[in-house]
Amino acid sequence: MGLFDFFTQDIAIDLGTANTLIIHKDKVVVDEPSIIALDRATGKVLAIGREAMQMHEKTHDNIKTIRPLKEGVIADFHAAEMMIRGMIKMIDTGRRLFPPSLRMVICIPSAITEVEKRAVRDSAEHANAKEVYMIHEPIAAAIGIGIDIEQPVGNMIVDIGGGTTDIAVIALSGIVCDQSIRIAGDTFNRDILDYMRRQHNLLIGERSAERVKIEVGSALTELDDGPDDYEIRGRDLMTGIPKTIKISYSEVAFALDKSISKLEEAVLKALELSPPELSADIYEQGIYLTGGGAMLRGLDKRLSLKTKLPIHVADDPLRAVVRGTGATLKNLEHFRKILMT
């Protein structure tokens, strides 16, 4: 087995719309934005991840930045393949004569179609994967936060990523009912962008909207210890001159209100669809929030008011899914029934 191990490398990938995380030997070795910068003339890769993100929206005609995933699925097949390949190269494997063949576990949204599944598998195989397994994100998130999914107990996971929000009720190692909506981190960024344009006549970029969301993002207009106002720079639409304004968390909460209401509706719909016995379990256990969107201030409180249920935010919500994917990779035989090949 030692020789086989030398030629094979096990990696778990959380291929997200906003960020891609890779686990190798039980450690998160790659945590980079899902973006790639290419030379338009030659098609050569100029940068991947953080470096490409710094170029995003600042490029000239010869460089283009691509986010290969849209709403949780691969939108640009070629760019996704090059991005996966580049991120795998970031793993320090020591000196080897031959690149090792890879065994991968990749997580996918619960409402993914067969065609989209095929695109993920093909991208992984082109990146030198000999064995590819896939796991649904809510199940990976549940394993990642330490829930024993094999028990006959209902647990509800709300995984708010960059492109999609996956809501699933899990029991006996399977998804009993689920809702997947295309409202997540990217939608929140667009809401902030639109609000700044409408309310303040200020044109800002995607990256600035993301910064506003991180610094003063909120789901409630009133918080006990809200963050200070944040200074944002952009272009004045009336004069065309750059200007700075200050924005408060209450304004951001107002901007995000419509999208968060849709998210609440989806959670209520999933609760409505769950069988009565599992509803009783959820009443006792509460709802678990994972994914980057779970870090939005006041979201747990707002969902709790809406559902009248306890809401638990995972300790490290951003890495819950990749941790669960890593755990399944470690015990492939044990988890084989929840993996798709």
GUBAFI-558803 format. One record per residue (C-alpha): x, y, z; residue number from 0. Coordinates in nm, 3 decimals. Each point is the difference from the previous one (the first is absolute). Layout:
N
{site {X, Y, Z}, NUM};
...
//
This chain:
341
{site {0.000, 0.000, 0.000}, 0};
{site {0.298, 0.230, 0.069}, 1};
{site {0.107, -0.003, -0.364}, 2};
{site {-0.360, 0.063, -0.114}, 3};
{site {-0.017, 0.295, 0.243}, 4};
{site {0.312, 0.146, -0.157}, 5};
{site {-0.164, 0.009, -0.343}, 6};
{site {-0.344, 0.107, 0.121}, 7};
{site {-0.096, 0.314, 0.180}, 8};
{site {-0.329, 0.051, 0.186}, 9};
{site {-0.153, 0.347, -0.006}, 10};
{site {-0.337, 0.140, 0.103}, 11};
{site {-0.126, 0.306, -0.187}, 12};
{site {-0.272, 0.249, 0.085}, 13};
{site {-0.040, 0.155, -0.343}, 14};
{site {-0.196, 0.313, 0.085}, 15};
{site {-0.129, 0.293, -0.201}, 16};
{site {0.193, 0.246, 0.218}, 17};
{site {0.280, -0.211, 0.155}, 18};
{site {0.167, -0.332, -0.066}, 19};
{site {0.144, -0.197, 0.292}, 20};
{site {0.213, -0.313, -0.021}, 21};
{site {0.080, -0.244, 0.279}, 22};
{site {0.307, -0.223, -0.028}, 23};
{site {0.123, -0.225, 0.285}, 24};
{site {-0.269, 0.139, 0.238}, 25};
{site {0.115, 0.361, -0.048}, 26};
{site {-0.160, 0.286, -0.195}, 27};
{site {0.290, 0.064, -0.238}, 28};
{site {-0.176, 0.229, -0.250}, 29};
{site {-0.253, 0.271, 0.081}, 30};
{site {-0.025, 0.234, -0.299}, 31};
{site {-0.267, 0.202, -0.184}, 32};
{site {-0.145, -0.191, -0.299}, 33};
{site {0.139, 0.225, -0.270}, 34};
{site {0.260, -0.022, -0.276}, 35};
{site {0.178, 0.266, -0.211}, 36};
{site {0.086, -0.082, -0.361}, 37};
{site {0.193, 0.166, -0.279}, 38};
{site {-0.256, 0.065, -0.277}, 39};
{site {0.252, -0.042, -0.283}, 40};
{site {0.170, -0.324, 0.107}, 41};
{site {-0.256, -0.146, 0.242}, 42};
{site {0.284, -0.043, 0.252}, 43};
{site {-0.084, -0.004, 0.372}, 44};
{site {0.137, 0.315, 0.163}, 45};
{site {-0.133, -0.042, 0.353}, 46};
{site {-0.232, -0.217, 0.208}, 47};
{site {-0.183, 0.065, 0.326}, 48};
{site {0.100, 0.299, 0.213}, 49};
{site {0.241, 0.139, -0.257}, 50};
{site {-0.269, -0.011, -0.270}, 51};
{site {-0.251, 0.157, 0.240}, 52};
{site {0.230, 0.301, 0.042}, 53};
{site {-0.010, 0.044, -0.379}, 54};
{site {-0.380, -0.040, -0.020}, 55};
{site {-0.175, 0.310, -0.141}, 56};
{site {0.339, 0.172, -0.043}, 57};
{site {0.119, -0.164, -0.321}, 58};
{site {0.083, 0.142, -0.344}, 59};
{site {-0.112, -0.150, -0.333}, 60};
{site {0.271, -0.268, -0.012}, 61};
{site {-0.098, -0.161, 0.330}, 62};
{site {-0.334, -0.150, 0.097}, 63};
{site {-0.104, -0.131, 0.339}, 64};
{site {-0.251, -0.284, 0.008}, 65};
{site {-0.205, -0.142, 0.286}, 66};
{site {-0.062, -0.349, -0.145}, 67};
{site {-0.287, -0.085, 0.235}, 68};
{site {-0.337, 0.169, -0.006}, 69};
{site {-0.272, -0.081, 0.251}, 70};
{site {0.181, -0.307, 0.130}, 71};
{site {0.063, -0.166, -0.336}, 72};
{site {0.271, 0.014, -0.266}, 73};
{site {-0.081, 0.269, -0.257}, 74};
{site {0.338, 0.009, -0.177}, 75};
{site {0.127, -0.354, -0.044}, 76};
{site {0.347, 0.085, -0.134}, 77};
{site {0.073, 0.265, 0.266}, 78};
{site {-0.126, -0.230, 0.279}, 79};
{site {0.233, -0.275, -0.112}, 80};
{site {0.303, 0.232, -0.007}, 81};
{site {-0.096, 0.143, 0.340}, 82};
{site {-0.032, -0.345, 0.161}, 83};
{site {0.332, -0.104, -0.154}, 84};
{site {0.171, 0.316, 0.126}, 85};
{site {-0.138, -0.037, 0.349}, 86};
{site {0.111, -0.363, 0.019}, 87};
{site {0.351, 0.119, -0.090}, 88};
{site {-0.010, 0.225, 0.309}, 89};
{site {0.006, -0.314, 0.216}, 90};
{site {0.354, -0.072, 0.108}, 91};
{site {0.051, -0.367, -0.090}, 92};
{site {0.376, -0.010, 0.036}, 93};
{site {0.224, -0.089, -0.292}, 94};
{site {-0.143, -0.264, -0.229}, 95};
{site {0.104, -0.114, -0.343}, 96};
{site {-0.357, -0.062, -0.113}, 97};
{site {-0.309, 0.197, 0.099}, 98};
{site {-0.205, -0.231, 0.226}, 99};
{site {-0.338, -0.124, -0.118}, 100};
{site {-0.271, 0.153, 0.215}, 101};
{site {-0.293, -0.138, 0.192}, 102};
{site {-0.246, 0.284, 0.056}, 103};
{site {-0.315, 0.061, 0.197}, 104};
{site {-0.177, 0.313, -0.126}, 105};
{site {-0.311, 0.153, 0.151}, 106};
{site {-0.290, 0.113, -0.218}, 107};
{site {-0.328, 0.189, 0.063}, 108};
{site {-0.298, -0.224, 0.086}, 109};
{site {-0.213, 0.117, -0.297}, 110};
{site {0.270, -0.061, -0.263}, 111};
{site {-0.105, -0.154, -0.334}, 112};
{site {0.162, -0.302, -0.166}, 113};
{site {0.161, 0.224, -0.263}, 114};
{site {0.150, 0.226, 0.268}, 115};
{site {0.122, -0.306, 0.190}, 116};
{site {0.167, -0.124, -0.316}, 117};
{site {0.177, 0.337, -0.043}, 118};
{site {0.147, -0.027, 0.352}, 119};
{site {0.116, -0.357, -0.061}, 120};
{site {0.153, 0.081, -0.339}, 121};
{site {0.185, 0.305, 0.138}, 122};
{site {0.145, -0.214, 0.281}, 123};
{site {0.102, -0.280, -0.239}, 124};
{site {0.173, 0.248, -0.230}, 125};
{site {0.191, 0.125, 0.305}, 126};
{site {0.156, -0.351, 0.036}, 127};
{site {-0.259, -0.162, 0.231}, 128};
{site {-0.022, -0.378, -0.036}, 129};
{site {-0.287, -0.040, 0.247}, 130};
{site {-0.264, 0.268, 0.053}, 131};
{site {-0.268, -0.017, 0.267}, 132};
{site {-0.264, 0.264, 0.063}, 133};
{site {-0.193, 0.088, 0.313}, 134};
{site {-0.292, 0.237, 0.052}, 135};
{site {0.098, 0.322, 0.180}, 136};
{site {-0.258, -0.017, 0.284}, 137};
{site {0.111, -0.355, 0.089}, 138};
{site {0.368, 0.106, -0.007}, 139};
{site {-0.086, 0.303, 0.217}, 140};
{site {-0.184, -0.221, 0.253}, 141};
{site {0.300, -0.236, 0.026}, 142};
{site {0.232, 0.302, 0.022}, 143};
{site {-0.176, 0.145, 0.305}, 144};
{site {0.000, -0.334, 0.178}, 145};
{site {-0.357, -0.127, -0.052}, 146};
{site {-0.040, -0.378, -0.010}, 147};
{site {-0.200, -0.021, -0.322}, 148};
{site {-0.058, -0.377, 0.030}, 149};
{site {-0.241, 0.032, 0.294}, 150};
{site {-0.378, -0.010, -0.054}, 151};
{site {-0.014, 0.365, 0.111}, 152};
{site {-0.094, 0.294, -0.219}, 153};
{site {0.250, 0.286, -0.032}, 154};
{site {-0.052, 0.310, -0.208}, 155};
{site {0.298, 0.164, -0.170}, 156};
{site {-0.008, 0.339, -0.171}, 157};
{site {0.321, 0.039, -0.201}, 158};
{site {0.032, 0.356, -0.135}, 159};
{site {0.280, 0.007, -0.254}, 160};
{site {0.107, 0.248, -0.267}, 161};
{site {-0.240, -0.106, -0.275}, 162};
{site {-0.266, -0.220, 0.160}, 163};
{site {-0.165, -0.060, 0.334}, 164};
{site {-0.063, -0.370, 0.065}, 165};
{site {-0.260, -0.084, 0.262}, 166};
{site {-0.037, -0.368, 0.086}, 167};
{site {-0.156, -0.223, 0.262}, 168};
{site {0.235, -0.293, 0.056}, 169};
{site {-0.069, -0.333, 0.170}, 170};
{site {0.143, -0.353, -0.034}, 171};
{site {0.288, 0.117, -0.227}, 172};
{site {-0.230, 0.152, -0.259}, 173};
{site {-0.185, 0.316, -0.096}, 174};
{site {-0.370, -0.035, 0.082}, 175};
{site {-0.107, 0.333, -0.149}, 176};
{site {0.193, 0.295, -0.133}, 177};
{site {-0.029, 0.347, -0.146}, 178};
{site {0.273, 0.160, -0.207}, 179};
{site {-0.031, 0.367, -0.085}, 180};
{site {0.234, 0.218, -0.201}, 181};
{site {0.009, 0.268, 0.265}, 182};
{site {0.329, 0.015, 0.189}, 183};
{site {0.315, 0.208, 0.048}, 184};
{site {0.019, 0.121, -0.362}, 185};
{site {-0.364, 0.114, 0.012}, 186};
{site {0.074, 0.199, 0.316}, 187};
{site {0.292, 0.169, -0.180}, 188};
{site {-0.226, 0.094, -0.292}, 189};
{site {-0.263, 0.138, 0.242}, 190};
{site {0.263, 0.226, 0.162}, 191};
{site {0.125, 0.111, -0.342}, 192};
{site {-0.353, 0.090, -0.116}, 193};
{site {-0.080, 0.178, 0.326}, 194};
{site {0.313, 0.218, -0.024}, 195};
{site {-0.090, 0.093, -0.357}, 196};
{site {-0.366, 0.078, 0.075}, 197};
{site {0.035, 0.164, 0.338}, 198};
{site {0.336, 0.176, -0.018}, 199};
{site {0.062, 0.032, -0.378}, 200};
{site {0.326, -0.182, 0.067}, 201};
{site {0.137, -0.261, -0.238}, 202};
{site {0.207, -0.264, 0.179}, 203};
{site {0.155, -0.328, -0.112}, 204};
{site {-0.068, -0.359, 0.103}, 205};
{site {0.303, -0.007, 0.231}, 206};
{site {-0.106, 0.318, 0.181}, 207};
{site {-0.352, -0.141, 0.048}, 208};
{site {0.156, -0.314, 0.150}, 209};
{site {0.206, 0.214, 0.240}, 210};
{site {-0.313, 0.191, 0.110}, 211};
{site {-0.175, -0.334, 0.064}, 212};
{site {0.290, -0.128, 0.211}, 213};
{site {0.059, 0.322, 0.195}, 214};
{site {-0.356, 0.121, 0.065}, 215};
{site {-0.227, -0.271, -0.140}, 216};
{site {-0.307, -0.068, 0.213}, 217};
{site {-0.336, -0.175, -0.024}, 218};
{site {-0.159, 0.222, 0.268}, 219};
{site {-0.032, 0.379, 0.001}, 220};
{site {0.062, 0.006, 0.375}, 221};
{site {0.285, -0.193, 0.164}, 222};
{site {0.117, 0.003, 0.363}, 223};
{site {0.362, 0.068, -0.092}, 224};
{site {-0.006, 0.101, -0.365}, 225};
{site {0.319, 0.082, -0.191}, 226};
{site {0.109, 0.360, -0.063}, 227};
{site {-0.089, 0.169, -0.327}, 228};
{site {0.218, -0.103, -0.291}, 229};
{site {0.159, 0.236, -0.252}, 230};
{site {-0.054, -0.103, -0.359}, 231};
{site {0.156, 0.151, -0.312}, 232};
{site {-0.143, -0.002, -0.349}, 233};
{site {-0.094, 0.215, -0.296}, 234};
{site {-0.269, 0.265, 0.028}, 235};
{site {-0.254, -0.070, -0.276}, 236};
{site {-0.102, 0.366, -0.025}, 237};
{site {0.346, 0.160, -0.033}, 238};
{site {0.214, -0.298, -0.101}, 239};
{site {0.250, 0.095, 0.272}, 240};
{site {0.117, -0.251, 0.265}, 241};
{site {-0.154, 0.060, 0.344}, 242};
{site {-0.024, -0.154, 0.346}, 243};
{site {-0.309, -0.058, 0.212}, 244};
{site {-0.064, -0.170, 0.332}, 245};
{site {-0.248, -0.286, 0.024}, 246};
{site {-0.154, -0.147, 0.316}, 247};
{site {-0.100, -0.359, 0.073}, 248};
{site {-0.369, 0.107, 0.013}, 249};
{site {0.019, 0.114, -0.363}, 250};
{site {0.158, -0.330, -0.104}, 251};
{site {-0.273, -0.190, 0.188}, 252};
{site {-0.260, 0.201, -0.194}, 253};
{site {0.179, -0.079, -0.329}, 254};
{site {0.009, -0.374, 0.075}, 255};
{site {-0.353, -0.025, 0.141}, 256};
{site {-0.173, -0.135, -0.314}, 257};
{site {0.257, -0.276, -0.060}, 258};
{site {0.001, -0.108, 0.366}, 259};
{site {-0.383, -0.017, -0.009}, 260};
{site {0.025, -0.245, -0.293}, 261};
{site {0.252, -0.203, 0.199}, 262};
{site {-0.244, -0.010, 0.295}, 263};
{site {-0.278, -0.118, -0.232}, 264};
{site {0.218, -0.285, -0.128}, 265};
{site {0.080, -0.108, 0.359}, 266};
{site {-0.374, 0.003, 0.086}, 267};
{site {-0.076, -0.200, -0.318}, 268};
{site {0.257, -0.267, 0.096}, 269};
{site {-0.154, -0.018, 0.350}, 270};
{site {-0.342, -0.038, -0.159}, 271};
{site {0.119, -0.290, -0.217}, 272};
{site {0.166, -0.195, 0.282}, 273};
{site {-0.186, -0.304, 0.140}, 274};
{site {-0.167, 0.058, 0.342}, 275};
{site {0.237, -0.228, 0.195}, 276};
{site {0.302, 0.185, -0.137}, 277};
{site {-0.169, 0.333, 0.073}, 278};
{site {-0.014, -0.105, 0.363}, 279};
{site {0.376, -0.067, -0.009}, 280};
{site {0.072, 0.337, -0.163}, 281};
{site {-0.209, 0.172, 0.269}, 282};
{site {0.231, -0.158, 0.258}, 283};
{site {0.333, 0.030, -0.187}, 284};
{site {-0.050, 0.335, -0.172}, 285};
{site {0.143, 0.107, -0.335}, 286};
{site {0.373, 0.006, -0.083}, 287};
{site {0.146, 0.280, -0.212}, 288};
{site {0.318, -0.060, -0.201}, 289};
{site {0.181, 0.169, -0.292}, 290};
{site {0.137, 0.352, -0.027}, 291};
{site {-0.349, 0.155, 0.005}, 292};
{site {-0.054, -0.134, 0.353}, 293};
{site {0.245, 0.268, 0.120}, 294};
{site {-0.240, 0.282, -0.094}, 295};
{site {-0.073, 0.189, 0.323}, 296};
{site {-0.345, -0.059, 0.145}, 297};
{site {-0.100, -0.268, -0.253}, 298};
{site {-0.035, -0.268, 0.270}, 299};
{site {-0.218, 0.234, 0.206}, 300};
{site {-0.219, 0.090, -0.297}, 301};
{site {-0.052, -0.366, -0.099}, 302};
{site {-0.073, -0.087, 0.361}, 303};
{site {-0.272, 0.267, 0.017}, 304};
{site {-0.152, -0.127, -0.324}, 305};
{site {0.007, -0.375, 0.074}, 306};
{site {-0.032, 0.013, 0.382}, 307};
{site {0.281, -0.260, 0.009}, 308};
{site {0.351, 0.010, 0.150}, 309};
{site {0.263, 0.088, -0.264}, 310};
{site {0.360, -0.121, 0.039}, 311};
{site {0.281, 0.159, -0.203}, 312};
{site {0.289, -0.243, -0.063}, 313};
{site {0.332, 0.085, 0.169}, 314};
{site {0.187, 0.045, -0.326}, 315};
{site {-0.286, 0.025, -0.252}, 316};
{site {0.226, 0.067, -0.300}, 317};
{site {0.184, -0.329, 0.043}, 318};
{site {-0.284, -0.225, 0.118}, 319};
{site {-0.065, -0.145, -0.347}, 320};
{site {0.365, -0.070, -0.084}, 321};
{site {0.057, -0.158, 0.344}, 322};
{site {-0.292, -0.236, -0.059}, 323};
{site {0.131, -0.080, -0.349}, 324};
{site {0.341, -0.075, 0.155}, 325};
{site {-0.159, -0.228, 0.261}, 326};
{site {-0.177, -0.204, -0.271}, 327};
{site {0.327, -0.030, -0.192}, 328};
{site {0.169, -0.139, 0.312}, 329};
{site {-0.271, -0.266, 0.044}, 330};
{site {-0.092, -0.072, -0.361}, 331};
{site {-0.126, -0.352, 0.071}, 332};
{site {-0.215, 0.116, 0.291}, 333};
{site {-0.158, 0.286, -0.195}, 334};
{site {-0.019, -0.172, -0.338}, 335};
{site {-0.381, -0.010, 0.004}, 336};
{site {-0.027, 0.381, 0.010}, 337};
{site {0.260, 0.059, -0.271}, 338};
{site {-0.081, 0.018, -0.370}, 339};
{site {0.246, -0.132, -0.255}, 340};
//
